[in-house]
Amino acid sequence: MVKAFVLVVTNPPAQRIVSTQLKDLPYVVGVHEVMGPYDIVVELEAEQLSQISTVLSDSIRVIEGIKSTTSLVAFPE
């Protein structure tokens, strides 16, 4: 199992809408709105890293209102 976290910066008025859209994506197991330099932290789990890469490029980064993303892949437990 591969676990990753995506740190998302949004346009301020779009934060809630983006959060709602992220919750419906495959491999997303958690969406948290946060304070600080990032607006949303997305937690993903998949069997293979390639699945996370695909959802990141094809589904997350294309959401209107997202300005930037930073991805963190966790070490296996």
C-alpha positions in Angstrom: 0.0 0.0 0.0 1.3 3.5 -1.0 0.2 6.5 1.0 0.7 10.1 -0.2 -0.3 13.5 0.9 -1.0 16.4 -1.5 -0.7 19.9 -0.2 -3.0 22.2 -2.1 -3.1 25.9 -2.6 -6.4 27.3 -3.9 -7.9 30.6 -4.9 -9.5 31.7 -1.7 -13.2 31.7 -2.9 -12.8 28.2 -4.3 -11.5 26.4 -1.2 -14.8 24.8 -0.2 -15.8 23.8 -3.8 -12.3 22.3 -4.4 -12.5 20.3 -1.1 -15.9 18.9 -2.1 -14.6 17.8 -5.5 -11.5 16.2 -4.0 -13.5 14.0 -1.7 -15.1 12.2 -4.6 -11.9 11.2 -6.4 -10.5 7.6 -6.4 -7.8 6.8 -3.8 -8.7 9.8 -1.7 -9.2 8.7 1.9 -9.1 12.2 3.6 -9.5 15.9 2.7 -8.6 18.4 5.4 -8.9 22.2 5.1 -6.0 23.8 7.0 -4.5 27.1 7.9 -1.0 28.1 6.9 0.8 28.2 3.5 -1.5 25.5 2.2 -5.3 25.5 2.1 -6.1 21.7 1.8 -4.3 18.5 2.7 -5.4 15.5 0.7 -4.6 12.0 1.9 -4.4 9.2 -0.7 -3.9 5.5 -0.5 -3.3 3.1 -3.5 -1.7 -0.2 -4.3 0.9 1.3 -6.6 2.6 4.7 -6.9 1.5 4.9 -10.5 -2.1 5.1 -9.4 -1.4 8.1 -7.2 0.5 9.7 -10.0 -2.3 9.2 -12.4 -5.0 10.6 -10.1 -2.8 13.6 -9.3 -2.1 14.5 -12.9 -5.5 13.6 -14.4 -7.9 14.5 -11.6 -6.5 16.7 -9.0 -4.3 19.2 -10.8 -7.0 19.9 -13.4 -9.6 21.1 -10.8 -10.6 24.7 -11.4 -9.5 26.8 -8.4 -6.3 24.9 -7.6 -3.3 27.2 -7.9 -0.5 24.7 -7.0 0.1 21.3 -5.4 3.0 19.7 -3.5 3.1 15.9 -3.2 4.6 13.9 -0.4 4.9 10.1 -0.6 5.1 8.4 2.8 7.7 5.7 3.6 6.2 2.3 4.0 5.3 1.4 7.5 
